Amino acid sequence: MDQLYINKDQRSAVVEELQEEVKRLKENINKLEQQIHFIQQTCKHVFLEFEGFRKCIKCQKIDIQYY
Ligand SMILES: [Zn+2]
């Protein structure tokens, strides 16, 4: 690892930083999606009907309706 840093040019350092940031944000998205999933799983849904789908007004869960 250390040798990489001796020879690094700035561009490579920036890319590494950005990749770290992307990784961090993806993990964050994962966590948030899990939270949403948990809320939607434990919700007592109140659905509003639309053309082709219905949407819960409490947790925003969308059910696609097939006819
Ligand atoms: Zn709901």
N, CA, C, O and the ligand as a Tripos MOL2 file, in Angstrom:
@<TRIPOS>MOLECULE
protein
  269   267    68     0     0
PROTEIN
NO_CHARGES

@<TRIPOS>ATOM
      1 N           0.8320   -1.2030    0.0000 N.3       1 MET1
      2 CA          0.0000    0.0000    0.0000 C.3       1 MET1
      3 C           0.8660    1.2530    0.0000 C.2       1 MET1
      4 O           0.5970    2.2020   -0.7360 O.2       1 MET1
      5 N           1.9190    1.2510    0.8380 N.am      2 ASP2
      6 CA          2.7600    2.4360    0.9770 C.3       2 ASP2
      7 C           3.4420    2.8240   -0.3320 C.2       2 ASP2
      8 O           3.5710    4.0040   -0.6580 O.2       2 ASP2
      9 N           3.8780    1.7960   -1.0800 N.am      3 GLN3
     10 CA          4.5640    2.0680   -2.3340 C.3       3 GLN3
     11 C           3.6550    2.7740   -3.3410 C.2       3 GLN3
     12 O           4.0900    3.6370   -4.1040 O.2       3 GLN3
     13 N           2.4120    2.3910   -3.3190 N.am      4 LEU4
     14 CA          1.4290    3.0630   -4.1720 C.3       4 LEU4
     15 C           1.4330    4.5600   -3.9010 C.2       4 LEU4
     16 O           1.3600    5.3730   -4.8220 O.2       4 LEU4
     17 N           1.5190    4.9100   -2.6290 N.am      5 TYR5
     18 CA          1.4110    6.3190   -2.2670 C.3       5 TYR5
     19 C           2.6740    7.0960   -2.6160 C.2       5 TYR5
     20 O           2.6080    8.2960   -2.8850 O.2       5 TYR5
     21 N           3.8210    6.4250   -2.6150 N.am      6 ILE6
     22 CA          5.0640    7.0990   -3.0120 C.3       6 ILE6
     23 C           4.9730    7.5360   -4.4770 C.2       6 ILE6
     24 O           5.3700    8.6470   -4.8290 O.2       6 ILE6
     25 N           4.4400    6.6400   -5.3310 N.am      7 ASN7
     26 CA          4.4290    6.9170   -6.7630 C.3       7 ASN7
     27 C           3.1480    7.5890   -7.2520 C.2       7 ASN7
     28 O           3.0030    7.8560   -8.4450 O.2       7 ASN7
     29 N           2.2480    7.8540   -6.3640 N.am      8 LYS8
     30 CA          0.9490    8.3400   -6.8230 C.3       8 LYS8
     31 C           1.0700    9.7050   -7.5030 C.2       8 LYS8
     32 O           1.8390   10.5670   -7.0770 O.2       8 LYS8
     33 N           0.2940    9.8740   -8.5660 N.am      9 ASP9
     34 CA          0.1210   11.2380   -9.0560 C.3       9 ASP9
     35 C          -1.2250   11.7210   -8.5520 C.2       9 ASP9
     36 O          -2.0190   10.9390   -8.0290 O.2       9 ASP9
     37 N          -1.4740   12.9830   -8.7070 N.am     10 GLN10
     38 CA         -2.6510   13.5600   -8.0630 C.3      10 GLN10
     39 C          -3.9450   12.9710   -8.5980 C.2      10 GLN10
     40 O          -4.9170   12.7790   -7.8670 O.2      10 GLN10
     41 N          -3.9300   12.6880   -9.9110 N.am     11 ARG11
     42 CA         -5.1340   12.1630  -10.5320 C.3      11 ARG11
     43 C          -5.5490   10.8420   -9.8850 C.2      11 ARG11
     44 O          -6.7200   10.6280   -9.5710 O.2      11 ARG11
     45 N          -4.5760    9.9740   -9.6950 N.am     12 SER12
     46 CA         -4.8870    8.6840   -9.1040 C.3      12 SER12
     47 C          -5.4070    8.8470   -7.6750 C.2      12 SER12
     48 O          -6.2910    8.1060   -7.2430 O.2      12 SER12
     49 N          -4.8600    9.8110   -6.9510 N.am     13 ALA13
     50 CA         -5.3310   10.0600   -5.5890 C.3      13 ALA13
     51 C          -6.7750   10.5510   -5.5880 C.2      13 ALA13
     52 O          -7.5810   10.1540   -4.7470 O.2      13 ALA13
     53 N          -7.0830   11.4220   -6.5450 N.am     14 VAL14
     54 CA         -8.4550   11.9480   -6.6380 C.3      14 VAL14
     55 C          -9.4210   10.8150   -6.9530 C.2      14 VAL14
     56 O         -10.4860   10.7060   -6.3460 O.2      14 VAL14
     57 N          -9.0320    9.9570   -7.9270 N.am     15 VAL15
     58 CA         -9.8970    8.8360   -8.2950 C.3      15 VAL15
     59 C         -10.1120    7.9210   -7.0940 C.2      15 VAL15
     60 O         -11.2290    7.4660   -6.8460 O.2      15 VAL15
     61 N          -9.0410    7.6540   -6.3490 N.am     16 GLU16
     62 CA         -9.1790    6.8000   -5.1720 C.3      16 GLU16
     63 C         -10.1340    7.4140   -4.1600 C.2      16 GLU16
     64 O         -10.9640    6.7210   -3.5720 O.2      16 GLU16
     65 N         -10.0090    8.7080   -3.9650 N.am     17 GLU17
     66 CA        -10.9040    9.4020   -3.0480 C.3      17 GLU17
     67 C         -12.3550    9.2800   -3.5030 C.2      17 GLU17
     68 O         -13.2570    9.0100   -2.7100 O.2      17 GLU17
     69 N         -12.5490    9.4890   -4.8080 N.am     18 LEU18
     70 CA        -13.9120    9.4270   -5.3480 C.3      18 LEU18
     71 C         -14.4770    8.0150   -5.2300 C.2      18 LEU18
     72 O         -15.6530    7.8290   -4.9160 O.2      18 LEU18
     73 N         -13.6220    7.0210   -5.4850 N.am     19 GLN19
     74 CA        -14.0940    5.6380   -5.3560 C.3      19 GLN19
     75 C         -14.4920    5.3220   -3.9240 C.2      19 GLN19
     76 O         -15.4840    4.6380   -3.6750 O.2      19 GLN19
     77 N         -13.6990    5.8320   -2.9850 N.am     20 GLU20
     78 CA        -14.0470    5.6570   -1.5720 C.3      20 GLU20
     79 C         -15.3930    6.3040   -1.2590 C.2      20 GLU20
     80 O         -16.2290    5.7370   -0.5540 O.2      20 GLU20
     81 N         -15.5790    7.5030   -1.8000 N.am     21 GLU21
     82 CA        -16.8230    8.2360   -1.5800 C.3      21 GLU21
     83 C         -18.0080    7.4760   -2.1690 C.2      21 GLU21
     84 O         -19.0600    7.3660   -1.5410 O.2      21 GLU21
     85 N         -17.8240    6.9460   -3.3980 N.am     22 VAL22
     86 CA        -18.8860    6.1660   -4.0440 C.3      22 VAL22
     87 C         -19.2370    4.9580   -3.1820 C.2      22 VAL22
     88 O         -20.4100    4.6460   -2.9770 O.2      22 VAL22
     89 N         -18.2090    4.2840   -2.6830 N.am     23 LYS23
     90 CA        -18.4180    3.1030   -1.8530 C.3      23 LYS23
     91 C         -19.2070    3.4620   -0.5880 C.2      23 LYS23
     92 O         -20.1360    2.7640   -0.1850 O.2      23 LYS23
     93 N         -18.7960    4.5800    0.0170 N.am     24 ARG24
     94 CA        -19.4480    5.0400    1.2430 C.3      24 ARG24
     95 C         -20.9290    5.3520    0.9750 C.2      24 ARG24
     96 O         -21.8110    4.9710    1.7450 O.2      24 ARG24
     97 N         -21.1730    6.0550   -0.1360 N.am     25 LEU25
     98 CA        -22.5470    6.4430   -0.4630 C.3      25 LEU25
     99 C         -23.4050    5.2160   -0.7820 C.2      25 LEU25
    100 O         -24.5740    5.1500   -0.4010 O.2      25 LEU25
    101 N         -22.8020    4.2290   -1.4970 N.am     26 LYS26
    102 CA        -23.5440    3.0100   -1.7990 C.3      26 LYS26
    103 C         -23.9510    2.2820   -0.5260 C.2      26 LYS26
    104 O         -25.0640    1.7680   -0.4180 O.2      26 LYS26
    105 N         -23.0320    2.2460    0.4360 N.am     27 GLU27
    106 CA        -23.3490    1.6050    1.7130 C.3      27 GLU27
    107 C         -24.4700    2.3510    2.4150 C.2      27 GLU27
    108 O         -25.3600    1.7580    3.0240 O.2      27 GLU27
    109 N         -24.3950    3.6770    2.3090 N.am     28 ASN28
    110 CA        -25.4340    4.5130    2.9050 C.3      28 ASN28
    111 C         -26.7930    4.2570    2.2460 C.2      28 ASN28
    112 O         -27.8100    4.1370    2.9300 O.2      28 ASN28
    113 N         -26.8000    4.1760    0.9120 N.am     29 ILE29
    114 CA        -28.0320    3.8870    0.1710 C.3      29 ILE29
    115 C         -28.6140    2.5540    0.6210 C.2      29 ILE29
    116 O         -29.8160    2.4280    0.8550 O.2      29 ILE29
    117 N         -27.7270    1.5550    0.7380 N.am     30 ASN30
    118 CA        -28.1530    0.2390    1.2090 C.3      30 ASN30
    119 C         -28.8610    0.3160    2.5480 C.2      30 ASN30
    120 O         -29.9410   -0.2460    2.7330 O.2      30 ASN30
    121 N         -28.2310    1.0250    3.4830 N.am     31 LYS31
    122 CA        -28.8070    1.1560    4.8260 C.3      31 LYS31
    123 C         -30.1720    1.8260    4.7500 C.2      31 LYS31
    124 O         -31.1300    1.3740    5.3770 O.2      31 LYS31
    125 N         -30.2570    2.9220    3.9670 N.am     32 LEU32
    126 CA        -31.5110    3.6650    3.8690 C.3      32 LEU32
    127 C         -32.6000    2.8100    3.2290 C.2      32 LEU32
    128 O         -33.7570    2.8480    3.6490 O.2      32 LEU32
    129 N         -32.2160    2.0240    2.1890 N.am     33 GLU33
    130 CA        -33.2010    1.1690    1.5360 C.3      33 GLU33
    131 C         -33.7040    0.0960    2.4880 C.2      33 GLU33
    132 O         -34.8770   -0.2760    2.4570 O.2      33 GLU33
    133 N         -32.8040   -0.4010    3.3360 N.am     34 GLN34
    134 CA        -33.2210   -1.3820    4.3300 C.3      34 GLN34
    135 C         -34.2070   -0.7720    5.3220 C.2      34 GLN34
    136 O         -35.1750   -1.4140    5.7300 O.2      34 GLN34
    137 N         -33.9450    0.4770    5.7020 N.am     35 GLN35
    138 CA        -34.8650    1.1640    6.6190 C.3      35 GLN35
    139 C         -36.2370    1.3190    5.9840 C.2      35 GLN35
    140 O         -37.2600    1.0640    6.6190 O.2      35 GLN35
    141 N         -36.2490    1.7450    4.7070 N.am     36 ILE36
    142 CA        -37.5170    1.8960    3.9930 C.3      36 ILE36
    143 C         -38.2280    0.5560    3.9170 C.2      36 ILE36
    144 O         -39.4300    0.4630    4.1680 O.2      36 ILE36
    145 N         -37.4720   -0.4890    3.5680 N.am     37 HIS37
    146 CA        -38.0380   -1.8260    3.4540 C.3      37 HIS37
    147 C         -38.6710   -2.2510    4.7780 C.2      37 HIS37
    148 O         -39.7730   -2.8000    4.8090 O.2      37 HIS37
    149 N         -37.9580   -1.9900    5.8630 N.am     38 PHE38
    150 CA        -38.4690   -2.3760    7.1770 C.3      38 PHE38
    151 C         -39.7690   -1.6240    7.4910 C.2      38 PHE38
    152 O         -40.7390   -2.2220    7.9570 O.2      38 PHE38
    153 N         -39.7830   -0.3240    7.2360 N.am     39 ILE39
    154 CA        -40.9830    0.4820    7.4900 C.3      39 ILE39
    155 C         -42.1510   -0.0420    6.6550 C.2      39 ILE39
    156 O         -43.2740   -0.1690    7.1440 O.2      39 ILE39
    157 N         -41.8620   -0.3470    5.3770 N.am     40 GLN40
    158 CA        -42.9370   -0.8050    4.4940 C.3      40 GLN40
    159 C         -43.4390   -2.1890    4.9050 C.2      40 GLN40
    160 O         -44.6160   -2.5040    4.7290 O.2      40 GLN40
    161 N         -42.5450   -3.0100    5.4510 N.am     41 GLN41
    162 CA        -42.9640   -4.3450    5.8750 C.3      41 GLN41
    163 C         -43.8360   -4.3050    7.1140 C.2      41 GLN41
    164 O         -44.6980   -5.1650    7.2950 O.2      41 GLN41
    165 N         -43.6230   -3.3120    7.9710 N.am     42 THR42
    166 CA        -44.3490   -3.2610    9.2300 C.3      42 THR42
    167 C         -45.5300   -2.2860    9.1780 C.2      42 THR42
    168 O         -46.2180   -2.0790   10.1780 O.2      42 THR42
    169 N         -45.7580   -1.6850    7.9940 N.am     43 CYS43
    170 CA        -46.8320   -0.6970    7.8420 C.3      43 CYS43
    171 C         -48.1920   -1.3840    7.7320 C.2      43 CYS43
    172 O         -48.3140   -2.4340    7.1020 O.2      43 CYS43
    173 N         -49.2030   -0.7900    8.3450 N.am     44 LYS44
    174 CA        -50.5770   -1.2030    8.0690 C.3      44 LYS44
    175 C         -51.0570   -0.3160    6.9240 C.2      44 LYS44
    176 O         -51.5710    0.7820    7.1380 O.2      44 LYS44
    177 N         -50.8760   -0.8240    5.6950 N.am     45 HIS45
    178 CA        -51.0360    0.0090    4.5080 C.3      45 HIS45
    179 C         -52.4300    0.6260    4.3740 C.2      45 HIS45
    180 O         -53.4460    0.0060    4.6860 O.2      45 HIS45
    181 N         -52.4300    1.8540    3.9020 N.am     46 VAL46
    182 CA        -53.6530    2.5190    3.4820 C.3      46 VAL46
    183 C         -53.4400    2.9130    2.0270 C.2      46 VAL46
    184 O         -52.7900    3.9180    1.7390 O.2      46 VAL46
    185 N         -53.9900    2.1150    1.1070 N.am     47 PHE47
    186 CA        -53.6850    2.3030   -0.3060 C.3      47 PHE47
    187 C         -54.6170    3.3030   -0.9750 C.2      47 PHE47
    188 O         -55.8230    3.3300   -0.7320 O.2      47 PHE47
    189 N         -54.0070    4.1250   -1.8290 N.am     48 LEU48
    190 CA        -54.7490    4.9480   -2.7710 C.3      48 LEU48
    191 C         -54.6830    4.2460   -4.1190 C.2      48 LEU48
    192 O         -53.6100    3.8190   -4.5430 O.2      48 LEU48
    193 N         -55.8160    4.1230   -4.7940 N.am     49 GLU49
    194 CA        -55.8370    3.4080   -6.0700 C.3      49 GLU49
    195 C         -55.5390    4.3530   -7.2270 C.2      49 GLU49
    196 O         -56.0790    5.4570   -7.3020 O.2      49 GLU49
    197 N         -54.6800    3.9050   -8.1150 N.am     50 PHE50
    198 CA        -54.3940    4.6360   -9.3450 C.3      50 PHE50
    199 C         -54.5790    3.6860  -10.5120 C.2      50 PHE50
    200 O         -54.8570    2.5000  -10.3290 O.2      50 PHE50
    201 N         -54.4180    4.2270  -11.7280 N.am     51 GLU51
    202 CA        -54.5130    3.3810  -12.9130 C.3      51 GLU51
    203 C         -53.2950    2.4640  -12.9790 C.2      51 GLU51
    204 O         -52.1770    2.9250  -13.2090 O.2      51 GLU51
    205 N         -53.5140    1.1600  -12.7760 N.am     52 GLY52
    206 CA        -52.4240    0.1990  -12.9300 C.3      52 GLY52
    207 C         -51.5980   -0.0470  -11.6740 C.2      52 GLY52
    208 O         -50.8010   -0.9840  -11.6270 O.2      52 GLY52
    209 N         -51.7840    0.7840  -10.6610 N.am     53 PHE53
    210 CA        -51.0440    0.5290   -9.4180 C.3      53 PHE53
    211 C         -51.7700    1.1860   -8.2450 C.2      53 PHE53
    212 O         -52.6720    2.0030   -8.4280 O.2      53 PHE53
    213 N         -51.3620    0.8160   -7.0680 N.am     54 ARG54
    214 CA        -51.8670    1.4940   -5.8840 C.3      54 ARG54
    215 C         -50.6970    1.8360   -4.9810 C.2      54 ARG54
    216 O         -49.6710    1.1550   -4.9780 O.2      54 ARG54
    217 N         -50.8730    2.9100   -4.2100 N.am     55 LYS55
    218 CA        -49.7640    3.4290   -3.4270 C.3      55 LYS55
    219 C         -50.2340    3.6980   -2.0050 C.2      55 LYS55
    220 O         -51.2780    4.3130   -1.7870 O.2      55 LYS55
    221 N         -49.4530    3.2330   -1.0470 N.am     56 CYS56
    222 CA        -49.7940    3.4420    0.3610 C.3      56 CYS56
    223 C         -49.4870    4.8910    0.7460 C.2      56 CYS56
    224 O         -48.3960    5.3950    0.4800 O.2      56 CYS56
    225 N         -50.4580    5.5520    1.3720 N.am     57 ILE57
    226 CA        -50.2480    6.9580    1.7360 C.3      57 ILE57
    227 C         -49.3830    7.0830    2.9880 C.2      57 ILE57
    228 O         -48.9260    8.1760    3.3220 O.2      57 ILE57
    229 N         -49.1610    5.9770    3.6720 N.am     58 LYS58
    230 CA        -48.3650    6.0530    4.8980 C.3      58 LYS58
    231 C         -46.8830    5.7740    4.6420 C.2      58 LYS58
    232 O         -46.0180    6.4740    5.1680 O.2      58 LYS58
    233 N         -46.5950    4.7580    3.8400 N.am     59 CYS59
    234 CA        -45.1900    4.3610    3.6640 C.3      59 CYS59
    235 C         -44.7160    4.4660    2.2220 C.2      59 CYS59
    236 O         -43.5660    4.1390    1.9280 O.2      59 CYS59
    237 N         -45.5930    4.9220    1.3050 N.am     60 GLN60
    238 CA        -45.2310    5.1260   -0.1080 C.3      60 GLN60
    239 C         -45.0180    3.8250   -0.8810 C.2      60 GLN60
    240 O         -44.5820    3.8570   -2.0320 O.2      60 GLN60
    241 N         -45.3200    2.6830   -0.2620 N.am     61 LYS61
    242 CA        -45.1450    1.4240   -0.9810 C.3      61 LYS61
    243 C         -46.0830    1.3870   -2.1910 C.2      61 LYS61
    244 O         -47.2540    1.7590   -2.1070 O.2      61 LYS61
    245 N         -45.5340    0.9290   -3.3120 N.am     62 ILE62
    246 CA        -46.3230    0.8410   -4.5420 C.3      62 ILE62
    247 C         -46.5570   -0.6170   -4.8930 C.2      62 ILE62
    248 O         -45.6160   -1.4090   -4.9430 O.2      62 ILE62
    249 N         -47.8020   -0.9700   -5.1330 N.am     63 ASP63
    250 CA        -48.1880   -2.2970   -5.6240 C.3      63 ASP63
    251 C         -48.6000   -2.1610   -7.0700 C.2      63 ASP63
    252 O         -49.5290   -1.4180   -7.3850 O.2      63 ASP63
    253 N         -47.9210   -2.8670   -7.9520 N.am     64 ILE64
    254 CA        -48.3560   -2.8720   -9.3490 C.3      64 ILE64
    255 C         -49.5250   -3.8500   -9.4820 C.2      64 ILE64
    256 O         -49.4690   -4.9860   -9.0110 O.2      64 ILE64
    257 N         -50.5700   -3.3770  -10.1310 N.am     65 GLN65
    258 CA        -51.7610   -4.2120  -10.3110 C.3      65 GLN65
    259 C         -51.7720   -4.7970  -11.7000 C.2      65 GLN65
    260 O         -51.6620   -4.0710  -12.6880 O.2      65 GLN65
    261 N         -51.9070   -6.1220  -11.7840 N.am     66 TYR66
    262 CA        -52.0210   -6.7730  -13.0840 C.3      66 TYR66
    263 C         -53.4520   -7.2300  -13.2640 C.2      66 TYR66
    264 O         -54.0240   -7.8840  -12.3930 O.2      66 TYR66
    265 N         -54.0280   -6.8770  -14.4120 N.am     67 TYR67
    266 CA        -55.4020   -7.2820  -14.6550 C.3      67 TYR67
    267 C         -55.4680   -8.3130  -15.7680 C.2      67 TYR67
    268 O         -56.5540   -8.7770  -16.1160 O.2      67 TYR67
    269 ZN        -47.9180    1.2830    3.9410 Zn       68 ZN68
@<TRIPOS>BOND
     1     1     2 1
     2     2     3 1
     3     3     4 2
     4     3     5 am
     5     5     6 1
     6     6     7 1
     7     7     8 2
     8     7     9 am
     9     9    10 1
    10    10    11 1
    11    11    12 2
    12    11    13 am
    13    13    14 1
    14    14    15 1
    15    15    16 2
    16    15    17 am
    17    17    18 1
    18    18    19 1
    19    19    20 2
    20    19    21 am
    21    21    22 1
    22    22    23 1
    23    23    24 2
    24    23    25 am
    25    25    26 1
    26    26    27 1
    27    27    28 2
    28    27    29 am
    29    29    30 1
    30    30    31 1
    31    31    32 2
    32    31    33 am
    33    33    34 1
    34    34    35 1
    35    35    36 2
    36    35    37 am
    37    37    38 1
    38    38    39 1
    39    39    40 2
    40    39    41 am
    41    41    42 1
    42    42    43 1
    43    43    44 2
    44    43    45 am
    45    45    46 1
    46    46    47 1
    47    47    48 2
    48    47    49 am
    49    49    50 1
    50    50    51 1
    51    51    52 2
    52    51    53 am
    53    53    54 1
    54    54    55 1
    55    55    56 2
    56    55    57 am
    57    57    58 1
    58    58    59 1
    59    59    60 2
    60    59    61 am
    61    61    62 1
    62    62    63 1
    63    63    64 2
    64    63    65 am
    65    65    66 1
    66    66    67 1
    67    67    68 2
    68    67    69 am
    69    69    70 1
    70    70    71 1
    71    71    72 2
    72    71    73 am
    73    73    74 1
    74    74    75 1
    75    75    76 2
    76    75    77 am
    77    77    78 1
    78    78    79 1
    79    79    80 2
    80    79    81 am
    81    81    82 1
    82    82    83 1
    83    83    84 2
    84    83    85 am
    85    85    86 1
    86    86    87 1
    87    87    88 2
    88    87    89 am
    89    89    90 1
    90    90    91 1
    91    91    92 2
    92    91    93 am
    93    93    94 1
    94    94    95 1
    95    95    96 2
    96    95    97 am
    97    97    98 1
    98    98    99 1
    99    99   100 2
   100    99   101 am
   101   101   102 1
   102   102   103 1
   103   103   104 2
   104   103   105 am
   105   105   106 1
   106   106   107 1
   107   107   108 2
   108   107   109 am
   109   109   110 1
   110   110   111 1
   111   111   112 2
   112   111   113 am
   113   113   114 1
   114   114   115 1
   115   115   116 2
   116   115   117 am
   117   117   118 1
   118   118   119 1
   119   119   120 2
   120   119   121 am
   121   121   122 1
   122   122   123 1
   123   123   124 2
   124   123   125 am
   125   125   126 1
   126   126   127 1
   127   127   128 2
   128   127   129 am
   129   129   130 1
   130   130   131 1
   131   131   132 2
   132   131   133 am
   133   133   134 1
   134   134   135 1
   135   135   136 2
   136   135   137 am
   137   137   138 1
   138   138   139 1
   139   139   140 2
   140   139   141 am
   141   141   142 1
   142   142   143 1
   143   143   144 2
   144   143   145 am
   145   145   146 1
   146   146   147 1
   147   147   148 2
   148   147   149 am
   149   149   150 1
   150   150   151 1
   151   151   152 2
   152   151   153 am
   153   153   154 1
   154   154   155 1
   155   155   156 2
   156   155   157 am
   157   157   158 1
   158   158   159 1
   159   159   160 2
   160   159   161 am
   161   161   162 1
   162   162   163 1
   163   163   164 2
   164   163   165 am
   165   165   166 1
   166   166   167 1
   167   167   168 2
   168   167   169 am
   169   169   170 1
   170   170   171 1
   171   171   172 2
   172   171   173 am
   173   173   174 1
   174   174   175 1
   175   175   176 2
   176   175   177 am
   177   177   178 1
   178   178   179 1
   179   179   180 2
   180   179   181 am
   181   181   182 1
   182   182   183 1
   183   183   184 2
   184   183   185 am
   185   185   186 1
   186   186   187 1
   187   187   188 2
   188   187   189 am
   189   189   190 1
   190   190   191 1
   191   191   192 2
   192   191   193 am
   193   193   194 1
   194   194   195 1
   195   195   196 2
   196   195   197 am
   197   197   198 1
   198   198   199 1
   199   199   200 2
   200   199   201 am
   201   201   202 1
   202   202   203 1
   203   203   204 2
   204   203   205 am
   205   205   206 1
   206   206   207 1
   207   207   208 2
   208   207   209 am
   209   209   210 1
   210   210   211 1
   211   211   212 2
   212   211   213 am
   213   213   214 1
   214   214   215 1
   215   215   216 2
   216   215   217 am
   217   217   218 1
   218   218   219 1
   219   219   220 2
   220   219   221 am
   221   221   222 1
   222   222   223 1
   223   223   224 2
   224   223   225 am
   225   225   226 1
   226   226   227 1
   227   227   228 2
   228   227   229 am
   229   229   230 1
   230   230   231 1
   231   231   232 2
   232   231   233 am
   233   233   234 1
   234   234   235 1
   235   235   236 2
   236   235   237 am
   237   237   238 1
   238   238   239 1
   239   239   240 2
   240   239   241 am
   241   241   242 1
   242   242   243 1
   243   243   244 2
   244   243   245 am
   245   245   246 1
   246   246   247 1
   247   247   248 2
   248   247   249 am
   249   249   250 1
   250   250   251 1
   251   251   252 2
   252   251   253 am
   253   253   254 1
   254   254   255 1
   255   255   256 2
   256   255   257 am
   257   257   258 1
   258   258   259 1
   259   259   260 2
   260   259   261 am
   261   261   262 1
   262   262   263 1
   263   263   264 2
   264   263   265 am
   265   265   266 1
   266   266   267 1
   267   267   268 2
@<TRIPOS>SUBSTRUCTURE
     1 MET1         2 RESIDUE 1 A MET
     2 ASP2         6 RESIDUE 1 A ASP
     3 GLN3        10 RESIDUE 1 A GLN
     4 LEU4        14 RESIDUE 1 A LEU
     5 TYR5        18 RESIDUE 1 A TYR
     6 ILE6        22 RESIDUE 1 A ILE
     7 ASN7        26 RESIDUE 1 A ASN
     8 LYS8        30 RESIDUE 1 A LYS
     9 ASP9        34 RESIDUE 1 A ASP
    10 GLN10       38 RESIDUE 1 A GLN
    11 ARG11       42 RESIDUE 1 A ARG
    12 SER12       46 RESIDUE 1 A SER
    13 ALA13       50 RESIDUE 1 A ALA
    14 VAL14       54 RESIDUE 1 A VAL
    15 VAL15       58 RESIDUE 1 A VAL
    16 GLU16       62 RESIDUE 1 A GLU
    17 GLU17       66 RESIDUE 1 A GLU
    18 LEU18       70 RESIDUE 1 A LEU
    19 GLN19       74 RESIDUE 1 A GLN
    20 GLU20       78 RESIDUE 1 A GLU
    21 GLU21       82 RESIDUE 1 A GLU
    22 VAL22       86 RESIDUE 1 A VAL
    23 LYS23       90 RESIDUE 1 A LYS
    24 ARG24       94 RESIDUE 1 A ARG
    25 LEU25       98 RESIDUE 1 A LEU
    26 LYS26      102 RESIDUE 1 A LYS
    27 GLU27      106 RESIDUE 1 A GLU
    28 ASN28      110 RESIDUE 1 A ASN
    29 ILE29      114 RESIDUE 1 A ILE
    30 ASN30      118 RESIDUE 1 A ASN
    31 LYS31      122 RESIDUE 1 A LYS
    32 LEU32      126 RESIDUE 1 A LEU
    33 GLU33      130 RESIDUE 1 A GLU
    34 GLN34      134 RESIDUE 1 A GLN
    35 GLN35      138 RESIDUE 1 A GLN
    36 ILE36      142 RESIDUE 1 A ILE
    37 HIS37      146 RESIDUE 1 A HIS
    38 PHE38      150 RESIDUE 1 A PHE
    39 ILE39      154 RESIDUE 1 A ILE
    40 GLN40      158 RESIDUE 1 A GLN
    41 GLN41      162 RESIDUE 1 A GLN
    42 THR42      166 RESIDUE 1 A THR
    43 CYS43      170 RESIDUE 1 A CYS
    44 LYS44      174 RESIDUE 1 A LYS
    45 HIS45      178 RESIDUE 1 A HIS
    46 VAL46      182 RESIDUE 1 A VAL
    47 PHE47      186 RESIDUE 1 A PHE
    48 LEU48      190 RESIDUE 1 A LEU
    49 GLU49      194 RESIDUE 1 A GLU
    50 PHE50      198 RESIDUE 1 A PHE
    51 GLU51      202 RESIDUE 1 A GLU
    52 GLY52      206 RESIDUE 1 A GLY
    53 PHE53      210 RESIDUE 1 A PHE
    54 ARG54      214 RESIDUE 1 A ARG
    55 LYS55      218 RESIDUE 1 A LYS
    56 CYS56      222 RESIDUE 1 A CYS
    57 ILE57      226 RESIDUE 1 A ILE
    58 LYS58      230 RESIDUE 1 A LYS
    59 CYS59      234 RESIDUE 1 A CYS
    60 GLN60      238 RESIDUE 1 A GLN
    61 LYS61      242 RESIDUE 1 A LYS
    62 ILE62      246 RESIDUE 1 A ILE
    63 ASP63      250 RESIDUE 1 A ASP
    64 ILE64      254 RESIDUE 1 A ILE
    65 GLN65      258 RESIDUE 1 A GLN
    66 TYR66      262 RESIDUE 1 A TYR
    67 TYR67      266 RESIDUE 1 A TYR
    68 ZN68       269 GROUP 0 **** ****
